[in-house]
Amino acid sequence: MRVEVVLALPRTHRAVMLELAEGATVADAALASGLPLEGIDGYAVHGVRAAAERALRDGDRVELLRPLLLDPKEARRRRATGR
């Protein structure tokens, strides 16, 4: 099966297409991607939070999630006030 693994960085992103065996998990895809996993806070599949042991299906997109540096509401407040 084919899956894509994506890592979003502050000003860019990296994506890797993989061929994995049936029954592969999110963790299997993350490890096989070769992308840096240090600092990863969790995983999502098509934008929905997922456990590392979740089985993947053909065509899934695995997203490697990093911790938030700032609460999104606070970021909007700061932009609105010009701080």
LINFENLIN-V481988 format. One record per residue. N is the residue number from 1. RES is the residue in one letter. BURIAL is + if it has 24 or more other C-alpha atoms within 12 Angstrom, else -. Layout:
# LINFENLIN-V481988
n=N res=RES burial=BURIAL
n=N res=RES burial=BURIAL
This chain:
# LINFENLIN-V481988
n=1 res=M burial=-
n=2 res=R burial=-
n=3 res=V burial=+
n=4 res=E burial=+
n=5 res=V burial=+
n=6 res=V burial=+
n=7 res=L burial=+
n=8 res=A burial=-
n=9 res=L burial=-
n=10 res=P burial=-
n=11 res=R burial=-
n=12 res=T burial=-
n=13 res=H burial=-
n=14 res=R burial=-
n=15 res=A burial=-
n=16 res=V burial=+
n=17 res=M burial=-
n=18 res=L burial=+
n=19 res=E burial=-
n=20 res=L burial=+
n=21 res=A burial=-
n=22 res=E burial=-
n=23 res=G burial=-
n=24 res=A burial=+
n=25 res=T burial=+
n=26 res=V burial=+
n=27 res=A burial=+
n=28 res=D burial=+
n=29 res=A burial=+
n=30 res=A burial=+
n=31 res=L burial=-
n=32 res=A burial=-
n=33 res=S burial=+
n=34 res=G burial=-
n=35 res=L burial=+
n=36 res=P burial=-
n=37 res=L burial=-
n=38 res=E burial=-
n=39 res=G burial=-
n=40 res=I burial=-
n=41 res=D burial=-
n=42 res=G burial=+
n=43 res=Y burial=+
n=44 res=A burial=+
n=45 res=V burial=+
n=46 res=H burial=-
n=47 res=G burial=-
n=48 res=V burial=-
n=49 res=R burial=-
n=50 res=A burial=+
n=51 res=A burial=-
n=52 res=A burial=+
n=53 res=E burial=-
n=54 res=R burial=-
n=55 res=A burial=-
n=56 res=L burial=+
n=57 res=R burial=-
n=58 res=D burial=-
n=59 res=G burial=-
n=60 res=D burial=+
n=61 res=R burial=+
n=62 res=V burial=+
n=63 res=E burial=+
n=64 res=L burial=+
n=65 res=L burial=+
n=66 res=R burial=-
n=67 res=P burial=-
n=68 res=L burial=-
n=69 res=L burial=-
n=70 res=L burial=-
n=71 res=D burial=-
n=72 res=P burial=-
n=73 res=K burial=-
n=74 res=E burial=-
n=75 res=A burial=-
n=76 res=R burial=-
n=77 res=R burial=-
n=78 res=R burial=-
n=79 res=R burial=-
n=80 res=A burial=-
n=81 res=T burial=-
n=82 res=G burial=-
n=83 res=R burial=-
